[in-house]
Each structure stands twice: as C-alpha cells, then as structure tokens.
Amino acid sequence: MSEKTTAQLRPGNALRFLWRSLLVGLTYTLATVVGGMVAQATGLPTPEMAAGASPTQALMTTFLAGVVIALALGPLVTRLTVPTVERIVVLFGMIFVLNSLLSVIEALFFTTLPVDEQVYGMVVAAVGHIGLAVSLALLFRPASVARNLLAALRETLRQRRWASWVWRVALAGALYVPVYFFFGMLVYPFVRPYYEDPALGLSLAVPGFDVILPLEMGRGLLFVLAVFPLIAVLRYPRGRLALWLGMTIAVLGGVAPMLQVSWFPLTMRIGHGLEITADSFVHAFLIARLLGTREDVPS
C-alpha cells in the first residue's frame, strides 16, 4: 500500500472526507431547491410525476445523491490538477451531460413526457449541478496545480494525428450502441410492466430503428465528449482510466438519478441502476482503450 493511500485511510482524513461529502450533499440540495424556484419563475410546468412526490423525500434523496457523488468522485476531483475555475468547468460539463442531458434526450424520443416538463427538469438540474460542481471543486482540492486545462488538452491531442482522433472518437461513440442494446434487453422484461402502467404517468413511445440508431450513436458521442477533458487531465494508463471513467459514468448516469427519482417503483430503480452501472463500465473500458494515452501519471 502506498504512503498516499495509507494517509488517506487515517481516521482524521477519513472524517474530513466524510464531512466534506456531507457538505457537498447539502450544497447540492440547496442549489436544486433554488433551481426549482428559477424553473417556476419562468412559468414552466412542474412535471406531474415529481409534483406527486413527497417534498421531504425529494430533499432527502437529493441530499443522499449529492453525498454519494462526493464519496465516489471526491478522490477523483483531487486528481484534477488544473485551476479551480477550470475544475468547475470540467465537473459541470461532465455532471450536466451524464446526469441530465443524456436522459432528457432519450426521454424526448422514448416517452410521452411533455417537452416543457422536461425543460423544467433540465433547468432545475442545471442550477443544482452548478452548486454540485462548485462545492466539489472547492472542497476536494488537488495538492498542487500542474497545468491549465487548455495545456492538458493540447498535450493529449498531440499524442495522435487528427485523423486517428476522429475515427477513435467516432468509434468510441458508436460502440455505445451495442452495449446499450445488450444491457437494455436484459433489463427490459423487468421494467416493461411499469412503463405500461398508466398510474405511473410515464409510457414508452419507442420509435423505429431509423431514429434509435442515430439517436443512440449521438448519445454515445456525447458520452465521449463529456469525459474527454477528464481523460486529458488525468492522463492515466488505460486500466486505471477505465475504472475511474466507469465509476464516474455509473454514479452520475445511473446511481444518483435512480436515488433521486423517489416516485419510481423500487424494482424499476434497481433494474435501471444495475443496467446503467454495467453498461457504464463496459463503455468506459472501450473509451479508455480507444482514447487513453500511454503516459502514466502517478497519483
């Protein structure tokens, strides 16, 4: 065990890590409440499903989601050795895309939820994610700043020709499609009854493959673009990079959202949570293999 790992496990450090995670959860909850106020001020309608949920339960699950995100990603944030503002930019872009935008894009094509209700959710999420990104960046600081984000991106991009980057990014995005379909087919028999239940207020409207294929390829590409700044800053070898990417995508795209949708049936939340966690790590492995660099940066 390394000296750094041993230091992280000391009781004092563990306690500081815990209270910082709790503070992130509190900040995320307050920012999400502010986001709700902003969305209401714009005149957007509150989603019918969310309106029927207990406000106390919604606050508790949002707080829990924030704490889980901090516990899982706090150590990762301390490895982002770029200035604070740039850490916030990287974190917000990644969190907003993985935790909100990708789900909204899919819901637009796969469900009958009104568009204005989904816009309401995005506004709430965006404000909440600003609070989440800022609190993570301020409370989990790296030991030092090694370079700025632009320099990290340039150094990474210089490792390959542009043509190589183009086909690698495109392939990494396209490979999301078979991964998505494989795990989606595994979980669909368990969640289908809930989508067909009128009482839930969320019915499927599955389009044809002429829509699904380009849609999921586009979502896969967004996955890649959202985590690419992370790849550039970390510069980890592929195996370690795959683990961090997998955890990041799984927590932001699966675990946290399923904690927050308290109005969904438990079986549905568990099923989708397991599905997204599994395909997150598989897709992360593919991204790391295609886009990871050969440079090893010690943690």
Secondary structure, 3 states (H helix, E strand, C coil): CCHHHHHHCCHHHHHHHHHHHHHHHHHHHHHHHHHHHHHHHCCCCCCHHHHCCCHHHHHHHHHHHHHHHHHHHHHHHCCCCCCHHHHHHHHHHHHHHHHHHHHHHHHHHHECCCHHHHHHHHHHHHHHHHHHHHHHHHHCCCCCCCCCHHHHHHHHHCCCCHHHHHHHHHHHHHCHHHHHHHHHHHHHHHHHHHHCCHHHCCCECCCCHHHHHHHHHHHHHHHHHHHHHHHHHHCCCHHHHHHHHHHHHHHHHHHHHHHHCCCCCHHHHHHHHHHHHHHHHHHHHHHHHHHCCCCCCCC
